[in-house]
């Protein structure tokens, strides 16, 4: 990953009190709304979800009529032609115009306040500092400093000399293991090794012991350890009893972002065991070897570690949707809803995924899915090649839906030609055959309405590209619609991928081939080992180009700065010798833009306005705007 250049400068516009209150009010409004696809408030979600899991006879909405399936030509005017609907439409257009004018004025004023003579922000200095930080109020920094120098070495890389020769780390494997840019370790509070992303945890017992000692050392002083920074390497601790999760990274994320990624890893373990079982195990035996229960599901952890490193959706807390015409998506959702409404099998969610992107999500009334749960489901499918050849019936815990129990997942692909995966989640453990029949009926109806062809075409089409968006000043961007927790990004192009590379498109990810085919992720070799682990599979990290890593690194740093609770900002403009970067946070959207290096201020403002207009124009195709229920 390229380091910051001497020409780099960063300007920030602090978030005023009015903007902050507007964002908070907008978040509260979304949480209280009943017409949302995803939910981000745990307390509101758990109250209704636990009732459904404990009462398998939860009421569902009445079935739709068979003739209500929209035809291909039903995507146009939906007004009833009355004067009332015309007046309402005009009022809505005026509101949109006023909002655009307000945002444009805000953006122009922000750029007027930006000084081109800046030399970098305090955050930039923190990222480049060679110090140990974020040990909350610890009075023992000197001891920890000396300990971490032994673990990381003076240069910030993991010191493999701590691992004895008896533990089997030879010179060649030593160099491979030490050269990894990110390590993830999981251990119990008693120091028992559970998982290592690279290498066999059996050969890293000494290192696990040091990690547990660091946590205990700080806890004995009445404090808790969050992170340690040495050179360009940061060690982040995530304490979630009864487990300790540790990430050692030099990829440039913030502490909060890495902790979010570790939260995903923790939730992946909960999805296999449930939180109730996990707590009961360690209440009875503090030194229990959890690997016994996780045996066979390590592939989920390996794959998840690769996904969080290469997919912005995890950092953004949002879901990417497969671009489809509104009429096609409505037909798919209505077909699923109609078919499942006729069943008495207590289906909670029906999810259709393609290329790790959401095609449709139909839910039971009063049930909402958290984006984190959907990411766990995506990883569950992405890591399992066997799902392509058979219908699978598997228990699965959704930690943000209900961490104490399982739902049962019927997983199958639509056809050999259409590699879209249908996931039906129910609280009834005896519903496999009924859901299998329902799946076949859904596929038949989708074929009849030519929906499979539309899905295949979208999966094979690298849309949208920046040439289609037609904003020449912009190389790449991320846009998150905060009201629906969804985001979009154009297909990757040069210089972030090479023409001969196996990285064709950020949007074009095949469900299970190498765990994100466009990013060459998660290649698996059962014969290769790391850290001397005989027979242990070595899951290779994402093969991201240096330019692509630099792109993501800048996005993540800007995202971290925008969401810094201690010193929030609403707009960041970053200039270096390769690109100009912008981050903009409002109550309705987040925007991250990569500009050409010589773009002028007026051109940047016009480009941002063009991007927003393009997204507004295409939002029905790139986002799922309604929330179908059954």
C-alpha positions in Angstrom: 0.0 0.0 0.0 1.4 3.3 -1.0 2.3 5.7 1.8 1.3 9.3 2.0 3.2 11.6 -0.3 4.8 14.9 0.6 2.4 16.7 -1.6 -0.6 15.5 0.3 -3.0 18.0 1.9 -6.4 17.6 3.6 -9.1 20.1 4.4 -12.0 19.5 6.6 -15.3 21.3 7.2 -16.5 20.7 10.8 -20.0 19.5 11.2 -22.1 22.3 12.6 -24.7 21.7 15.4 -27.7 22.1 13.0 -26.4 19.5 10.6 -25.6 17.0 13.4 -29.1 17.4 14.9 -30.6 16.9 11.4 -28.6 13.6 11.0 -29.7 12.4 14.4 -33.3 13.3 13.7 -33.2 11.5 10.3 -31.8 8.4 11.9 -34.5 8.4 14.5 -37.2 8.8 11.8 -35.8 5.8 9.9 -35.8 3.7 13.0 -39.5 4.5 13.7 -40.6 4.0 10.1 -42.4 0.8 9.2 -41.6 0.8 5.5 -37.9 -0.1 5.6 -36.0 -3.0 4.2 -33.3 -3.1 6.9 -33.2 -2.2 10.5 -30.3 -0.9 12.5 -31.8 -0.6 16.0 -31.3 -3.7 18.0 -33.8 -3.1 20.8 -36.7 -2.4 18.4 -35.8 -5.5 16.4 -35.4 -7.9 19.2 -38.8 -7.2 20.8 -40.8 -8.4 17.7 -38.3 -11.0 16.5 -38.2 -13.0 19.8 -42.0 -13.3 19.7 -41.9 -14.8 16.2 -39.2 -17.3 17.1 -41.0 -18.3 20.3 -44.4 -18.5 18.6 -44.1 -20.4 15.2 -47.7 -19.4 14.4 -47.0 -15.7 13.8 -49.5 -14.0 11.6 -48.7 -13.1 8.1 -50.2 -10.8 5.5 -53.0 -12.1 3.3 -51.9 -13.6 0.0 -51.8 -11.4 -3.1 -54.0 -12.2 -6.1 -52.5 -14.3 -8.8 -53.2 -11.6 -11.4 -51.3 -9.0 -9.4 -47.9 -10.1 -10.9 -46.7 -7.1 -12.8 -46.0 -7.5 -16.5 -42.9 -6.3 -18.3 -44.7 -3.1 -19.4 -45.9 -2.2 -16.0 -43.1 0.0 -14.9 -44.2 3.3 -16.0 -46.8 5.8 -14.8 -48.5 4.6 -11.6 -50.7 7.6 -11.0 -54.5 7.3 -11.1 -54.9 10.3 -13.3 -56.8 12.3 -10.6 -56.1 16.0 -9.8 -55.0 15.0 -6.3 -52.2 12.7 -7.6 -51.0 15.4 -10.0 -50.8 18.0 -7.3 -49.0 15.5 -5.0 -46.5 14.7 -7.8 -45.8 18.4 -8.4 -45.3 19.0 -4.7 -42.8 16.2 -4.5 -40.9 17.6 -7.4 -40.7 21.0 -5.8 -39.4 19.4 -2.6 -36.7 17.6 -4.5 -35.7 20.8 -6.3 -35.5 22.7 -3.0 -33.4 19.9 -1.4 -31.0 19.9 -4.4 -30.6 23.7 -4.2 -29.9 23.5 -0.4 -27.3 20.7 -0.9 -25.7 22.6 -3.8 -25.4 25.8 -1.7 -24.0 23.8 1.2 -21.4 22.2 -1.0 -20.4 25.5 -2.6 -20.0 27.2 0.8 -17.9 24.3 2.0 -15.6 24.5 -0.9 -15.3 28.3 -0.4 -14.1 27.6 3.2 -11.5 25.1 2.1 -8.0 26.4 2.1 -5.5 25.0 -0.4 -2.6 25.8 1.9 -3.3 23.1 4.4 -0.5 20.6 5.3 -2.6 17.7 6.5 -5.1 17.1 9.3 -4.5 15.9 12.8 -5.9 12.5 11.8 -3.3 12.3 9.1 -0.6 12.9 11.6 -2.1 10.2 13.9 -2.1 7.6 11.1 1.6 8.3 10.3 2.7 8.5 13.9 5.2 6.0 15.3 3.6 5.7 18.7 1.5 3.4 20.9 -1.9 4.8 21.4 -5.5 4.2 22.5 -4.7 2.3 25.7 -7.5 3.9 27.7 -6.1 5.7 30.7 -3.4 3.0 31.3 -0.6 4.0 33.6 1.7 1.2 32.4 2.5 2.4 28.9 6.2 1.7 29.4 5.7 -2.0 30.2 3.3 -2.4 27.3 5.6 -0.6 25.0 8.4 -3.0 25.8 6.1 -6.0 25.5 4.8 -4.9 22.1 8.3 -4.3 20.8 9.0 -7.9 21.6 5.8 -9.0 19.8 5.9 -6.6 16.8 9.6 -5.8 16.6 10.9 -2.3 16.1 9.5 -2.1 12.5 5.9 -2.9 13.4 5.9 -6.4 11.8 5.0 -9.5 13.9 8.1 -10.9 15.5 8.2 -14.6 14.7 11.3 -15.1 16.8 8.9 -15.5 19.7 7.8 -18.8 18.2 10.2 -21.5 19.2 11.7 -24.0 16.7 9.9 -26.8 18.5 6.7 -25.2 17.3 7.7 -25.8 13.7 8.0 -22.4 12.0 10.8 -22.9 9.4 12.5 -20.0 7.6 10.4 -20.1 4.4 7.0 -20.3 6.1 8.3 -17.6 8.6 8.8 -15.1 5.8 5.3 -15.9 4.2 3.5 -15.6 7.6 5.3 -12.5 8.6 4.7 -10.8 5.3 0.9 -10.9 5.6 -0.7 -7.5 5.9 -3.5 -8.5 8.2 -3.7 -11.2 10.9 -6.8 -12.2 12.8 -6.6 -14.2 16.0 -9.4 -15.6 18.2 -8.8 -16.9 21.7 -10.8 -17.6 24.8 -10.5 -15.4 27.9 -8.3 -18.1 29.5 -5.9 -17.9 26.5 -7.0 -21.0 24.7 -6.3 -20.7 20.9 -9.4 -20.9 18.7 -8.5 -19.5 15.3 -5.7 -17.9 13.3 -6.3 -16.5 9.8 -2.8 -17.3 8.7 -1.1 -20.4 10.1 -2.0 -23.2 12.4 -2.9 -21.9 15.8 -1.3 -24.9 17.4 2.1 -23.5 16.3 1.3 -20.0 17.6 0.5 -20.9 21.3 3.2 -18.5 22.6 1.8 -15.6 20.6 -1.7 -16.3 21.9 -0.4 -16.4 25.4 1.2 -12.9 25.0 -2.1 -11.6 23.7 -4.0 -13.0 26.7 -1.4 -11.6 29.0 -1.7 -8.1 27.6 -5.5 -8.1 28.1 -5.2 -9.4 31.6 -2.4 -7.0 32.4 -4.5 -3.9 31.5 -7.6 -5.3 33.2 -5.8 -5.8 36.4 -5.2 -2.0 36.5 -8.9 -1.4 36.1 -8.8 -0.6 32.5 -9.4 -2.2 29.1 -7.1 -2.4 26.1 -8.4 -1.1 22.8 -5.4 -0.8 20.4 -1.7 -0.5 20.2 0.1 1.3 17.4 3.7 0.5 16.4 5.1 2.2 13.3 2.6 1.5 10.5 1.1 -1.5 12.3 -1.9 -1.4 14.6 -3.0 -4.1 16.9 -6.7 -3.9 17.8 -8.4 -5.8 20.6 -12.1 -6.6 20.6 -13.2 -8.1 24.0 -16.5 -9.9 23.7 -16.8 -12.3 26.6 -16.0 -15.1 26.6 -13.8 -14.5 23.6 -10.9 -12.2 22.7 -10.5 -11.2 19.1 -7.3 -9.5 17.9 -6.4 -8.0 14.5 -2.9 -7.0 13.5 -3.0 -4.8 10.4 -1.0 -2.4 8.3 -3.7 -1.7 5.8 -4.6 1.7 7.2 -8.1 1.3 8.8 -9.1 3.1 11.9 -9.6 1.3 15.3 -13.4 1.6 15.0 -13.4 0.1 11.5 -11.2 -2.8 12.5 -13.4 -3.4 15.6 -16.4 -3.5 13.3 -14.7 -6.1 11.2 -13.9 -8.1 14.3 -17.5 -7.8 15.3 -18.4 -9.6 12.1 -16.0 -12.4 12.9 -17.5 -12.7 16.4 -21.0 -12.8 14.9 -19.9 -15.5 12.5 -19.0 -17.7 15.4 -22.4 -16.9 17.1 -24.2 -17.8 13.8 -22.8 -21.3 14.1 -23.3 -21.8 17.8 -25.8 -19.2 19.0 -24.9 -16.8 21.8 -26.7 -18.9 24.4 -24.7 -22.0 23.7 -21.4 -20.1 23.5 -22.0 -18.6 27.0 -23.1 -21.9 28.5 -20.0 -23.7 27.3 -17.6 -21.3 29.0 -19.6 -21.0 32.1 -19.1 -24.7 32.7 -15.5 -24.9 31.4 -13.4 -21.7 31.1 -10.6 -23.6 29.3 -12.9 -25.4 26.8 -11.4 -25.9 23.3 -14.0 -24.2 21.1 -12.3 -25.7 18.0 -14.2 -28.9 18.6 -17.6 -27.2 18.0 -16.3 -25.1 15.2 -14.7 -27.9 13.3 -15.8 -27.9 9.7 -16.9 -24.2 9.8 -13.4 -22.7 9.7 -14.0 -22.0 6.0 -16.7 -19.4 7.0 -14.1 -17.5 9.2 -11.4 -17.6 6.5 -13.8 -16.4 3.8 -15.3 -13.7 6.0 -11.8 -12.3 6.8 -11.2 -12.1 3.0 -14.5 -10.4 2.4 -14.2 -7.7 5.0 -10.9 -6.8 3.6 -12.1 -6.4 0.0 -15.7 -5.4 0.1 -16.6 -1.8 1.2 -20.1 -2.9 2.2 -18.8 -4.1 5.6 -17.3 -0.8 6.5 -20.2 1.2 5.1 -22.8 -1.0 7.0 -24.8 -1.2 3.8 -25.9 -3.7 1.1 -25.2 -3.6 -2.6 -28.1 -4.5 -4.9 -27.9 -6.2 -8.3 -29.0 -3.5 -10.9 -32.4 -4.5 -12.3 -35.3 -2.8 -14.0 -38.0 -1.9 -11.5 -40.6 -4.0 -13.3 -38.3 -7.1 -13.2 -37.5 -6.7 -9.5 -41.2 -6.1 -8.6 -42.1 -9.3 -10.5 -39.5 -11.3 -8.7 -40.6 -10.0 -5.3 -44.3 -10.4 -6.0 -43.7 -14.0 -7.2 -41.8 -14.9 -4.0 -44.4 -13.2 -1.8 -47.4 -14.8 -3.5 -45.9 -18.3 -3.4 -44.8 -18.1 0.3 -48.0 -16.5 1.5 -49.9 -19.6 0.6 -47.7 -21.8 2.8 -48.1 -22.3 6.5 -44.5 -22.8 7.1 -43.7 -19.6 9.1 -41.1 -18.3 6.6 -39.5 -15.2 8.1 -37.3 -14.0 5.3 -36.9 -14.9 1.6 -33.7 -13.6 0.1 -32.5 -13.8 -3.5 -28.7 -13.1 -4.1 -26.6 -13.0 -7.2 -22.9 -12.1 -7.4 -23.0 -11.4 -3.6 -25.6 -8.7 -4.4 -29.2 -8.5 -3.3 -31.8 -9.1 -5.9 -34.8 -9.2 -3.6 -35.7 -9.5 0.1 -39.2 -10.3 1.1 -40.0 -10.4 4.8 -42.7 -11.3 7.3 -44.5 -8.2 8.6 -42.9 -6.6 11.7 -39.7 -8.5 10.9 -36.6 -6.6 9.8 -33.2 -7.7 8.8 -30.0 -6.0 9.9 -27.4 -5.5 7.2 -24.9 -7.3 9.4 -27.1 -10.4 9.3 -27.4 -10.2 5.6 -23.6 -10.0 5.3 -23.4 -13.2 7.4 -25.8 -14.9 5.0 -23.8 -13.8 2.0 -20.6 -15.1 3.5 -22.4 -18.4 4.4 -23.3 -18.9 0.7 -20.1 -17.5 -0.7 -17.9 -19.9 1.3 -19.9 -23.0 0.3 -19.3 -24.5 -3.1 -21.6 -27.5 -2.4 -24.7 -25.3 -2.5 -24.5 -25.1 -6.3 -25.2 -28.8 -6.7 -27.9 -29.5 -4.2 -30.6 -28.1 -2.0 -29.3 -27.5 1.5 -31.1 -27.4 4.8 -29.1 -25.9 7.6 -29.7 -24.2 11.0 -28.4 -20.6 11.1 -28.3 -18.1 13.8 -28.8 -14.4 12.8 -27.1 -12.5 15.7 -28.8 -9.2 15.2 -32.2 -10.8 14.6 -32.1 -13.2 17.6 -28.7 -14.3 19.0 -30.3 -16.9 21.2 -31.8 -19.3 18.7 -31.6 -20.7 15.2 -33.7 -20.2 12.1 -33.6 -22.9 9.5 -32.3 -22.1 6.0 -33.4 -23.7 2.8 -30.6 -22.8 0.3 -30.6 -23.5 -3.4 -29.6 -22.0 -6.8 -32.3 -21.2 -9.3 -30.8 -23.1 -12.2 -27.5 -24.2 -13.7 -27.7 -21.3 -16.1 -28.8 -18.7 -13.5 -26.4 -18.8 -10.6 -28.7 -16.8 -8.3 -29.2 -18.2 -4.8 -32.5 -18.3 -3.1 -32.5 -18.5 0.7 -35.7 -19.2 2.6 -35.5 -18.7 6.4 -38.1 -20.3 8.6 -38.6 -21.0 12.3 -40.1 -24.4 11.4 -37.5 -27.1 11.4 -39.7 -29.6 9.5 -40.3 -27.4 6.5 -37.7 -28.6 4.1 -39.9 -30.5 1.6 -42.6 -27.8 1.6 -40.0 -25.1 0.9 -38.4 -27.2 -1.7 -41.7 -27.4 -3.6 -42.2 -23.7 -3.1 -38.7 -23.0 -4.6 -39.6 -25.0 -7.8 -42.9 -23.1 -8.2 -41.0 -19.8 -7.8 -38.5 -20.8 -10.4 -41.3 -21.9 -12.9 -43.0 -18.5 -12.5 -39.8 -16.5 -12.9 -39.0 -18.4 -16.1 -42.5 -17.7 -17.4 -42.0 -13.9 -16.9 -38.4 -14.1 -18.3 -36.9 -13.0 -15.0 -34.0 -15.5 -15.1 -32.8 -14.0 -18.3 -32.8 -10.5 -16.8 -30.8 -11.7 -13.8 -28.3 -13.5 -16.0 -27.9 -10.4 -18.2 -27.3 -8.2 -15.1 -24.8 -10.6 -13.6 -22.8 -10.6 -16.8 -22.9 -6.9 -17.4 -20.4 -4.7 -15.7 -22.9 -1.9 -15.2 -22.6 0.9 -14.4 -19.2 2.0 -15.7 -17.8 5.6 -15.3 -18.2 6.0 -19.0 -21.9 5.4 -18.7 -22.2 7.7 -15.7 -20.4 10.2 -18.0 -18.7 12.4 -15.4 -15.1 12.6 -16.9 -13.6 14.4 -13.8 -14.4 11.4 -11.6 -12.5 8.2 -11.6 -14.5 6.3 -9.1 -17.1 6.8 -6.3 -19.1 5.2 -3.6 -22.7 6.4 -2.8 -24.6 5.2 0.2 -28.3 5.9 0.6 -28.5 6.1 4.4 -32.3 5.9 4.5 -32.3 2.4 3.1 -28.8 1.1 4.1 -27.8 0.4 0.5 -24.8 1.6 -1.5 -23.6 1.4 -5.1 -20.2 1.7 -6.8 -19.3 1.7 -10.5 -17.3 -1.0 -12.1 -13.6 -0.7 -11.4 -11.5 0.5 -14.3 -7.9 1.5 -14.9 -5.7 2.5 -13.0 -7.3 0.4 -10.2 -7.2 -2.8 -12.2 -5.0 -4.0 -14.9 -6.3 -5.2 -18.3 -4.7 -8.7 -17.8 -5.7 -8.9 -14.1 -8.3 -11.2 -12.7 -10.1 -8.2 -11.2 -12.7 -7.2 -13.8 -15.3 -5.5 -11.7 -16.2 -4.6 -8.1 -19.8 -5.3 -8.9 -19.4 -8.5 -10.8 -18.7 -11.0 -8.1 -19.7 -14.6 -8.7 -21.4 -16.2 -5.7 -18.9 -18.9 -4.8 -15.9 -18.9 -7.2 -12.8 -17.9 -5.2 -15.0 -16.1 -2.8 -15.3 -12.9 -4.9 -14.1 -13.8 -8.4 -13.5 -10.3 -9.5 -11.1 -9.7 -6.6 -9.4 -13.1 -6.8 -10.3 -13.7 -3.2 -10.0 -16.8 -1.0 -8.1 -19.2 -3.2 -7.9 -22.4 -1.3 -5.2 -25.0 -1.3 -5.6 -28.0 0.9 -2.0 -29.0 0.4 -0.3 -25.6 1.3 0.3 -24.8 4.9 1.4 -21.8 6.9 3.3 -21.7 10.2 4.1 -25.3 9.9 0.5 -26.5 10.2 0.6 -30.0 8.7 -2.5 -30.6 6.7 -4.1 -27.2 7.6 -5.6 -25.4 4.6 -4.1 -22.1 3.7 -6.7 -19.6 2.6 -4.9 -16.9 0.6 -5.7 -13.3 1.3 -7.4 -11.1 -1.4 -5.1 -10.5 -4.3 -5.8 -6.8 -4.5 -3.6 -4.6 -6.7 -1.5 -1.9 -5.0 -3.6 0.8 -6.6 -6.9 -0.8 -5.5 -5.6 -1.2 -1.9 -4.7 2.5 -2.0 -8.2 3.4 -3.3 -9.9 1.5 -0.5 -7.4 2.8 2.1 -8.3 6.4 1.2 -12.0 5.7 1.3 -11.7 4.0 4.6 -9.7 6.9 6.1 -12.2 9.4 4.9 -15.1 7.3 6.2 -13.4 7.1 9.6 -12.9 10.9 9.7 -16.5 11.6 8.8 -17.8 9.3 11.5 -15.4 10.4 14.2 -17.8 11.1 17.1 -15.2 13.2 19.0 -14.6 15.6 16.2 -17.3 15.1 13.4 -16.9 16.7 10.0 -19.4 16.9 7.2 -17.0 17.3 4.3 -13.4 16.4 3.6 -11.4 17.3 0.5 -8.0 15.6 0.2 -5.4 16.4 -2.4 -2.3 14.4 -3.2 -0.1 13.9 -6.3 -2.2 11.1 -7.8 -5.9 12.0 -7.2 -8.2 14.4 -5.4 -10.6 12.9 -2.9 -13.9 14.0 -1.4 -16.0 12.7 1.4 -19.5 14.2 2.1 -21.9 13.2 4.9 -25.4 14.4 5.0 -28.6 13.2 6.7 -29.7 11.3 3.6 -26.5 10.0 1.9 -22.8 9.5 2.1 -20.6 10.2 -0.9 -17.0 9.3 -1.5 -15.4 10.5 -4.7 -12.1 10.0 -6.5 -11.3 12.9 -8.8 -8.6 13.4 -11.5 -5.6 15.0 -9.9 -5.8 18.4 -11.7 -9.6 19.0 -11.2 -10.5 22.6 -10.3 -12.9 23.5 -7.5 -15.7 24.6 -9.8 -15.4 21.4 -11.9 -15.4 19.3 -8.7 -18.7 21.0 -7.6 -20.3 20.4 -11.0 -19.1 16.8 -11.0 -20.7 16.1 -7.6 -24.0 17.6 -8.7 -23.9 15.4 -11.9 -23.3 12.3 -9.8 -26.1 13.1 -7.4 -28.5 13.7 -10.4 -27.4 10.5 -12.0 -28.0 8.5 -8.8 -31.4 10.1 -8.4 -32.3 9.2 -12.0 -31.2 5.6 -11.7 -32.1 4.9 -8.0 -35.0 2.6 -8.9 -32.6 0.4 -10.8 -29.6 0.4 -8.4 -31.6 0.4 -5.1 -34.5 -1.5 -3.6 -36.8 1.3 -2.6 -39.8 -0.6 -1.2 -40.1 -3.3 1.4 -42.3 -6.3 0.2 -43.9 -8.4 2.9 -45.9 -11.7 3.1 
